[in-house]
Every structure is written in C-alpha cells, then in structure tokens.
Amino acid sequence: MIEVVLNDRLGKKVRVKCNDDDTIGDLKKLVAAQTGTRADKIRIQKWYTVYKDHITLKDYEIHDGMGLELYYN
C-alpha cells in the first residue's frame, strides 16, 4: 500500500491509499469517492505531464508519499 497526496491548489489536499499496481483510472475513482466529484471530471498530472487512465502507478514511478496535481475538467 502506498499513500499519494493530491493537491488541487484551491486549498484542498486529498490523501489516498492505493496499491502501486493500480491504474490512474482506479486512483481517480478513489479520489472521486473522497471529494464527491465524478471520476471522469478529474485530471491528474505532474508539471505538464497529464497521466493516462490505463497506465499503472508503478509504470509512472509514483511512490509512497508522492504529491500530484489534481484538476477538475
């Protein structure tokens, strides 16, 4: 289990516990359950790299305690 911190830069930080073999789509579903926003309206990125839904966290080298950016479409 790893913990990922997502910051929406509007004052909300979301901490999500997930496995490193989960996909970005799975992470979006977990974030949607905590924030009340639909999963298809969430975009996760780091700097200018927008993460795609079908790729795993391990493939993107997302580790425990890593911070990502959370945007709402």
Phi, psi and omega per residue, in radians:
M1 nan 2.355 3.048
I2 -2.148 2.766 3.092
E3 -2.025 2.207 -3.136
V4 -1.970 2.359 3.126
V5 -1.843 2.167 3.123
L6 -1.983 2.236 -3.107
N7 -1.993 2.202 -3.137
D8 -1.647 0.048 3.092
R9 1.083 0.266 3.036
L10 -2.015 0.236 3.115
G11 1.791 0.040 -3.129
K12 -1.992 2.216 3.017
K13 -2.016 2.307 -3.128
V14 -2.008 2.206 3.069
R15 -1.823 2.200 -3.068
V16 -2.198 2.282 3.038
K17 -1.690 2.244 -3.140
C18 -2.666 3.062 3.088
N19 -1.627 2.712 -3.130
D20 -1.326 -0.197 3.062
D21 -1.676 0.139 3.010
D22 -1.308 2.689 3.103
T23 -1.552 2.957 3.075
I24 -1.110 -0.595 3.074
G25 -1.080 -0.693 3.075
D26 -1.134 -0.709 3.104
L27 -1.093 -0.698 3.101
K28 -1.092 -0.659 3.115
K29 -1.147 -0.684 3.106
L30 -1.170 -0.695 3.098
V31 -1.161 -0.701 3.134
A32 -1.094 -0.636 3.117
A33 -1.164 -0.577 -3.131
Q34 -1.438 -0.616 -3.034
T35 -1.668 -0.369 -3.091
G36 1.501 0.099 3.095
T37 -1.642 2.530 3.121
R38 -1.135 2.521 -3.068
A39 -1.136 -0.540 -3.135
D40 -1.344 -0.149 3.095
K41 -1.717 0.093 -3.091
I42 -1.828 2.388 3.042
R43 -2.173 2.256 3.141
I44 -1.972 2.267 3.130
Q45 -2.613 2.942 3.056
K46 -2.371 2.097 -2.987
W47 0.950 -2.010 -3.124
Y48 -1.872 0.131 3.137
T49 -1.608 1.978 3.072
V50 -1.544 2.185 -3.084
Y51 -1.412 2.379 -3.113
K52 -1.550 2.585 -2.981
D53 -1.155 -0.551 -2.987
H54 -1.570 -0.020 -3.088
I55 -1.733 2.467 -3.061
T56 -1.371 2.833 3.110
L57 -1.140 -0.605 3.134
K58 -1.121 -0.682 3.138
D59 -1.178 -0.571 3.075
Y60 -1.472 0.011 -3.126
E61 1.010 0.786 3.053
I62 -1.577 2.130 -3.037
H63 -1.969 3.122 -3.127
D64 -1.116 2.260 3.100
G65 1.460 0.073 -3.095
M66 -1.291 2.508 3.125
G67 -1.777 2.335 3.114
L68 -2.176 2.881 3.133
E69 -1.709 2.388 -3.099
L70 -2.027 2.180 3.131
Y71 -2.189 2.662 3.120
Y72 -1.942 2.195 3.113
N73 -1.560 nan nan
